């Protein structure tokens, strides 16, 4: 459900570190979260560390589901180029979509484009909901 409504791979907002630290009981993890907050520009923003990355790196960190949703921005619309003409068929639009797969800046695995990754698996003739 979350993958359909919130951006789980966006860079962790600085305020999230304080929220996670406040809910975390482990003193060692609290100290590590405080260090990340102090070095936010380099350790978090510079590496595009996401909230999920943070929780994976610090398994003792605690965060309620409602706070996870609150700290994660809503999925933003994606924009694509239409590669067909309505003169050919006014009911069909062909899209140009570039897919992305690259090492994550955080150094944790691979980053894949959210919408382009989805579109990569759409077959010709499938319906995709959107607006023009």
Backbone as numpy.savetxt, mean C-alpha at the origin, in Angstrom:
# Nx Ny Nz CAx CAy CAz Cx Cy Cz
-10.63 -8.47 2.81 -11.44 -7.28 2.81 -10.57 -6.02 2.81
-9.53 -6.00 3.62 -8.72 -4.79 3.71 -8.07 -4.43 2.39
-7.66 -5.42 1.61 -6.98 -5.13 0.35 -7.89 -4.44 -0.66
-9.19 -4.49 -0.44 -10.12 -3.83 -1.35 -10.43 -2.39 -0.96
-10.02 -1.95 0.23 -10.44 -0.65 0.70 -9.32 0.27 1.19
-8.21 -0.29 1.65 -7.13 0.55 2.18 -5.81 0.23 1.50
-4.96 1.25 1.44 -3.62 1.12 0.87 -2.71 0.50 1.93
-2.36 -0.75 1.75 -1.53 -1.43 2.74 -0.04 -1.29 2.45
0.30 -0.75 1.29 1.72 -0.65 0.95 2.23 0.79 0.95
1.39 1.75 1.34 1.85 3.14 1.41 2.85 3.31 2.55
3.66 4.34 2.44 4.63 4.63 3.48 3.92 4.92 4.80
4.44 4.34 5.83 3.92 4.49 7.18 3.93 5.96 7.60
2.78 6.52 8.01 2.80 7.90 8.50 3.50 7.97 9.86
4.17 9.06 10.11 4.95 9.21 11.35 4.09 9.01 12.59
2.86 9.52 12.55 1.98 9.40 13.72 1.66 7.95 14.05
1.77 7.06 13.06 1.48 5.65 13.29 2.47 5.02 14.26
3.70 5.49 14.24 4.70 4.94 15.16 4.30 5.17 16.61
3.78 6.35 16.91 3.34 6.64 18.27 2.12 5.81 18.64
1.22 5.61 17.69 0.01 4.81 17.95 0.39 3.36 18.22
1.26 2.81 17.39 1.70 1.42 17.59 2.45 1.30 18.92
3.33 2.24 19.20 4.09 2.20 20.46 3.16 2.26 21.67
2.12 3.06 21.59 1.18 3.19 22.72 0.43 1.88 22.98
0.22 1.08 21.94 -0.52 -0.18 22.11 0.40 -1.37 22.38
1.70 -1.16 22.25 2.67 -2.25 22.40 3.13 -2.35 23.85
3.15 -3.58 24.36 3.55 -3.81 25.76 5.03 -4.15 25.90
5.67 -4.64 24.85 7.07 -5.07 24.93 8.00 -3.84 25.00
8.77 -3.68 26.10 9.63 -2.51 26.24 10.71 -2.41 25.16
11.26 -3.55 24.74 12.29 -3.55 23.70 11.71 -3.04 22.38
10.53 -3.50 22.05 9.88 -3.06 20.81 9.50 -1.59 20.89
9.02 -1.15 22.05 8.70 0.28 22.24 9.94 1.14 21.97
11.10 0.69 22.46 12.35 1.44 22.25 12.71 1.48 20.76
12.53 0.36 20.08 12.82 0.32 18.64 11.88 1.23 17.85
10.62 1.27 18.25 9.65 2.14 17.59 10.01 3.61 17.83
10.45 3.93 19.04 10.87 5.30 19.35 12.08 5.69 18.51
13.01 4.75 18.31 14.19 5.03 17.48 13.78 5.27 16.03
12.82 4.51 15.53 12.33 4.73 14.17 11.66 6.10 14.04
10.91 6.47 15.07 10.24 7.78 15.04 11.26 8.91 15.03
12.33 8.74 15.80 13.38 9.77 15.87 14.13 9.90 14.54
14.24 8.80 13.81 14.97 8.80 12.54 13.99 8.56 11.38
12.80 9.11 11.49 11.71 8.83 10.54 12.11 9.07 9.09
12.72 10.21 8.80 13.02 10.56 7.40 13.89 9.52 6.71
14.87 9.00 7.42 15.78 8.02 6.83 15.27 6.59 6.98
14.89 6.23 8.20 14.55 4.83 8.50 13.18 4.41 8.00
12.27 5.35 7.84 10.91 5.00 7.43 10.59 5.60 6.06
10.55 6.92 5.98 10.17 7.57 4.72 11.17 7.27 3.60
12.45 7.31 3.92 13.48 7.06 2.91 13.43 5.66 2.34
12.94 4.73 3.13 12.83 3.33 2.68 11.41 2.95 2.30
10.51 3.92 2.40 9.08 3.67 2.12 8.56 2.48 2.92
8.90 2.44 4.17 8.46 1.38 5.07 6.95 1.50 5.28
6.23 0.43 5.05 4.78 0.45 5.22 4.41 -0.02 6.63
3.16 0.18 6.97 2.67 -0.29 8.26 2.79 -1.81 8.36
2.51 -2.49 7.26 2.66 -3.95 7.26 4.12 -4.35 7.43
5.03 -3.62 6.77 6.46 -3.90 6.94 6.84 -3.76 8.41
6.37 -2.68 9.04 6.69 -2.43 10.44 6.21 -3.58 11.32
4.98 -4.01 11.10 4.42 -5.09 11.92 5.13 -6.42 11.67
5.59 -6.64 10.45 6.34 -7.86 10.15 7.73 -7.82 10.78
8.37 -6.65 10.76 9.72 -6.51 11.33 9.70 -6.56 12.85
8.59 -6.17 13.44 8.49 -6.11 14.91 7.28 -6.92 15.35
7.43 -8.24 15.42 6.28 -9.09 15.74 5.66 -8.83 17.11
6.42 -8.22 18.02 5.85 -7.91 19.34 5.05 -6.61 19.33
5.11 -5.87 18.22 4.32 -4.64 18.11 2.85 -5.02 18.07
2.05 -4.20 18.72 0.62 -4.49 18.79 -0.16 -3.33 18.19
-1.22 -3.69 17.46 -2.07 -2.68 16.84 -3.45 -3.27 16.64
-4.46 -2.59 17.14 -5.83 -3.08 16.97 -6.25 -2.92 15.52
-7.21 -3.73 15.11 -7.69 -3.68 13.73 -8.27 -2.31 13.39
-9.02 -1.72 14.32 -9.59 -0.41 14.02 -8.50 0.64 13.82
-7.41 0.55 14.57 -6.30 1.49 14.38 -5.57 1.22 13.07
-5.44 -0.05 12.70 -4.82 -0.39 11.42 -5.59 0.26 10.28
-6.90 0.14 10.32 -7.73 0.74 9.27 -7.63 2.27 9.32
-7.67 2.83 10.52 -7.60 4.29 10.67 -6.28 4.86 10.16
-5.18 4.13 10.36 -3.87 4.61 9.96 -3.55 4.35 8.48
-4.38 3.57 7.82 -4.15 3.23 6.42 -5.06 4.09 5.54
-4.49 4.79 4.57 -5.33 5.63 3.71 -6.24 4.79 2.81
-7.34 5.38 2.40 -8.24 4.71 1.47 -7.54 4.53 0.13
-7.93 3.50 -0.58 -7.35 3.25 -1.90 -7.67 4.43 -2.81
-6.64 4.94 -3.45 -6.79 6.08 -4.36 -7.13 5.57 -5.76
-7.87 6.37 -6.52 -8.16 5.97 -7.90 -6.86 5.86 -8.71
-6.86 4.97 -9.66 -5.72 4.83 -10.57 -6.15 5.39 -11.92
-5.20 5.95 -12.64 -5.50 6.57 -13.92 -4.75 5.83 -15.03
-5.46 5.52 -16.09 -4.88 4.80 -17.22 -5.24 5.50 -18.51
-4.47 5.24 -19.54 -4.74 5.81 -20.86 -5.66 4.88 -21.64
-6.65 5.48 -22.28 -7.54 4.71 -23.14 -6.87 4.58 -24.50
-6.79 3.35 -24.99 -6.08 3.08 -26.23 -7.02 2.69 -27.37
-8.29 3.03 -27.22 -9.25 2.71 -28.28 -10.13 3.92 -28.54
-10.86 3.86 -29.61 -11.72 4.97 -29.99 -13.18 4.60 -29.80
-13.98 5.54 -29.27 -15.41 5.27 -29.16 -16.07 5.17 -30.54
-15.38 5.63 -31.57 -15.91 5.50 -32.93 -15.91 4.03 -33.37
-14.95 3.27 -32.84 -14.87 1.85 -33.16 -15.97 1.09 -32.43
-16.10 1.30 -31.13 -17.17 0.69 -30.33 -17.35 1.56 -29.09
-18.48 2.26 -28.99 -18.68 3.18 -27.86 -18.86 2.48 -26.51
-18.99 1.15 -26.51 -19.22 0.41 -25.27 -17.98 -0.31 -24.76
-16.88 -0.19 -25.48 -15.65 -0.88 -25.10 -14.51 0.12 -25.06
-13.72 0.02 -24.01 -12.51 0.85 -23.90 -11.33 -0.08 -23.64
-10.33 0.01 -24.49 -9.09 -0.72 -24.27 -8.16 0.20 -23.48
-7.49 -0.37 -22.49 -6.61 0.42 -21.63 -5.15 0.05 -21.84
-4.29 1.02 -21.63 -2.86 0.76 -21.59 -2.47 0.73 -20.11
-1.93 -0.39 -19.69 -1.55 -0.55 -18.28 -0.13 -1.10 -18.22
0.74 -0.37 -17.58 2.09 -0.87 -17.33 2.13 -1.53 -15.97
2.69 -2.72 -15.92 2.79 -3.40 -14.63 4.14 -3.09 -13.99
4.15 -3.18 -12.69 5.36 -2.85 -11.96 5.69 -3.97 -10.98
6.92 -4.39 -11.00 7.44 -5.33 -10.01 8.91 -4.99 -9.82
9.26 -4.62 -8.61 10.63 -4.20 -8.33 10.94 -4.48 -6.87
12.21 -4.55 -6.52 12.54 -4.71 -5.10 11.93 -3.57 -4.29
11.35 -3.90 -3.17 10.77 -2.88 -2.30 11.87 -1.99 -1.75
11.61 -0.69 -1.69 12.61 0.25 -1.17 12.96 -0.07 0.28
12.02 -0.68 0.98 12.27 -1.02 2.38 13.29 -2.14 2.50
13.56 -2.83 1.37 14.45 -3.98 1.40 13.73 -5.26 1.79
12.42 -5.16 1.97 11.63 -6.31 2.39 10.81 -6.84 1.22
11.36 -7.75 0.48 10.61 -8.39 -0.60 10.49 -7.54 -1.85
9.40 -7.76 -2.55 9.18 -7.12 -3.84 7.93 -6.24 -3.78
8.01 -5.08 -4.42 6.83 -4.21 -4.52 6.18 -4.46 -5.86
4.90 -4.71 -5.83 4.12 -4.87 -7.06 3.03 -3.82 -7.05
2.80 -3.23 -8.19 1.74 -2.24 -8.30 0.40 -2.86 -7.95
-0.37 -2.20 -7.11 -1.64 -2.75 -6.64 -2.62 -2.94 -7.79
-2.97 -1.86 -8.45 -3.98 -1.93 -9.50 -3.43 -2.57 -10.77
-2.19 -2.24 -11.13 -1.63 -2.83 -12.34 -1.43 -4.33 -12.17
-1.12 -4.76 -10.94 -1.01 -6.20 -10.67 -2.35 -6.90 -10.86
-3.41 -6.23 -10.44 -4.75 -6.77 -10.64 -5.08 -6.81 -12.13
-4.81 -5.70 -12.81 -5.14 -5.60 -14.24 -4.36 -6.60 -15.07
-3.19 -6.97 -14.61 -2.36 -7.93 -15.34 -3.08 -9.28 -15.50
-3.96 -9.59 -14.57 -4.64 -10.89 -14.59 -6.05 -10.81 -15.16
-6.45 -9.64 -15.64 -7.75 -9.50 -16.27 -7.64 -10.01 -17.70
-8.54 -10.88 -18.08 -8.51 -11.47 -19.42 -9.32 -10.61 -20.39
-8.98 -10.66 -21.68 -9.79 -9.94 -22.67 -11.25 -10.35 -22.54
-12.12 -9.36 -22.53 -13.55 -9.61 -22.40 -14.05 -9.52 -20.97
-13.15 -9.57 -19.97 -13.57 -9.41 -18.58 -14.04 -7.98 -18.35
-14.97 -7.82 -17.43 -15.42 -6.49 -17.07 -14.57 -5.95 -15.93
-14.21 -4.69 -16.05 -13.49 -3.98 -15.01 -14.30 -2.74 -14.70
-14.60 -2.53 -13.45 -15.42 -1.38 -13.07 -14.54 -0.15 -12.89
-15.00 0.95 -13.41 -14.26 2.20 -13.32 -15.12 3.34 -13.82
-14.50 4.45 -14.03 -15.22 5.60 -14.58 -14.31 6.36 -15.52
-14.94 7.09 -16.42 -14.20 7.87 -17.42 -14.55 9.33 -17.24
